[in-house]
Amino acid sequence: MAVCTVCGNPTTKQCGKCSNAWYCRTECQRSDWKNHKKVCNYPFEIKESEGKGLGLFATRNLHIGDLVVCEDPILYFEYDRTGETLKTHKFKEAYEMLEREKRKKILALAGATLEAASVDASLALELTSDSSSDNEEWKKAMGAFSRNCIAVNWEGKKVGSGLYITNSRINHSCSPNTECSYLKDKRTSKEVRAIRNIKKGEELLGDYMTDGESFLITSQRRKQLMQTWKFHCECSLCSSDHAQENDALRERVKKLYDVIPIFQAREDIQGAANAALERCNIIEKCDDMKRYLPGAYLELYNILLVAAMQKSYFGFDDALIASLVERREDYREKAYELFKRTKLMTRKDYYNKMMRQLAMLGYLAAGGSNKLMS
């Protein structure tokens, strides 16, 4: 059951305008308006999602790049990535600093058990192996955090884990329509944006899998989700009549992804370019993989830049590769436009990092653009 945004008491009454905040009485709603009015126009409502508990549903049509929600963590702590072992006391210290109302919000989240798995495996091990506390609330709070926390990466020695209440209500799909990112000037804040067009009434869904699990087939994804999140995935992709066909495409894309570095190590640029092009062609035709398309374009562009440098020395027997080299900037521009359209800082940073690396390695001397994303 939902809890009052102000006092934490169980309630079934929501804000009549946005349905995204709960109040047990009029006094609580009035006292929270100063804070709630900042987010009252967010384009979603929170309600029951069949078989999943609560979920977010669009209250208007959304386009790629539209903001769904932006929020700070209700609970956050940092640790040293260079060797410090995570300790339960870090979570405990942060939790005990929270007001009672905020604690109740955490306890209302899914996974309020010690057995709850975590995205951050080391955190899960620390939380579940520490038996120093017999307090039932404490155990539930640790489980809720470990199930719903999000890693916050830093370029320095510190890495953090944060809990975001609204973000935690976004259910999983292997074919998501939203994506989460940090903010440019505040890494601990998280924003969620649409990564494809979404119709009013459609559930807003994210992908719980990591980048390294991008091209797993249905059985592998379901196994991983069961091990980590304790549910059997029945998303639109996993339950599709075309799941087998999709699995075959994913296996082929994964094979191409793995073979490109082998071609590059052999200095077989034509082989690498052919593999990268085939991967782009497959992803272009597969809706559930199109979020990987700008990255695939950018890698093809990288390979073609190297090919352009070699062409002046060796020439090419493959007319297709020669043609691709001449059109290499088209792929960079496609990647740029797709990354920019999402308005996600994670994607902007990825693009700019790749371009800086190419400049540093001297590849842009072959006629590549040094255009960065603002």
Number of C-alpha atoms within 10 A of each C-alpha: 10 21 22 22 23 21 17 19 17 16 15 11 15 20 14 10 10 16 16 21 22 23 24 20 14 8 10 15 19 12 11 14 12 9 9 16 10 9 15 17 14 18 20 23 21 21 16 12 13 8 7 13 13 19 22 25 22 19 19 14 13 20 16 17 20 21 19 21 17 19 16 17 18 17 20 21 17 17 16 13 15 10 8 9 12 18 15 19 12 13 22 15 11 13 22 11 11 13 10 13 15 18 19 21 20 25 21 18 22 19 23 23 21 24 19 22 24 22 19 15 12 13 22 22 18 17 25 18 11 12 11 7 9 8 8 11 15 19 19 22 25 26 27 26 33 32 27 26 24 22 15 19 16 12 6 9 12 14 16 18 23 22 22 22 20 18 23 20 21 22 20 21 20 23 18 23 22 25 21 20 19 19 15 13 8 9 15 22 17 20 18 23 23 24 25 19 13 20 15 13 14 16 23 26 22 22 18 17 17 8 9 7 13 15 19 17 19 19 13 12 19 20 15 18 17 14 12 17 20 16 13 14 21 14 15 14 18 22 11 12 10 10 16 13 10 19 18 12 19 22 14 16 22 17 14 18 17 12 16 21 13 13 16 16 11 10 13 14 20 20 17 25 26 19 21 24 19 16 23 23 15 16 20 17 10 14 10 16 20 19 21 14 21 25 21 22 24 24 21 26 26 22 21 30 24 20 27 26 18 14 15 10 8 9 12 16 9 10 9 13 20 18 11 20 22 13 13 23 18 14 21 23 17 15 21 22 13 19 24 18 16 23 18 24 21 16 20 19 16 13 22 17 13 16 23 15 12 19 15 10 10 14 21 20 14 16 12 20 15 13 13 14 16 8
